[in-house]
Amino acid sequence: MPMINRKPLIVVLHETPRTLQAIRSFLQDHGFEAAGFRSLTETFDFILQHKPELVLADQAVTKAEGLEFLEVVKTLSFTTEAIFLPHPLHLDGAGASIHPDHAGGLLRIVERLLHIVPLERVLNVASFS
């Protein structure tokens, strides 16, 4: 993963506007830049122009087999990682944010794909040295 001097850029592709907005807000609240799309064509155009670090996609929107979608992403931007969003990804009762039971798992997936080590893990390792 190349060294970047900005917040990691994550693209979210999801067909449901409320879920798309909830995921974008969640990522932004955790220090990431997030762009969201409901269209596969708009997503691919954005990837080609901006070379994000990560694409999180709802498999239903891609209308393709998983490997085909990942191959297109890699063709557009070799350094971009891509993964399908875990299902189900529930929202809270108001539909404004990701349900707490799923938020932690999504954050761990993003951090792992971006090779981010949470500060508390670094501090725990340092305390044993």
PyMOL commands that set and color helices and strands:
alter all, ss='L'
color gray80, all
select helices_A, chain A and resi 17-29+40-50+59-62+66-76+100-113+119-127
alter helices_A, ss='H'
color red, helices_A
select strands_A, chain A and resi 9-13+33-37+54-57+81-84
alter strands_A, ss='S'
color yellow, strands_A
deselect
rebuild
show_as cartoon
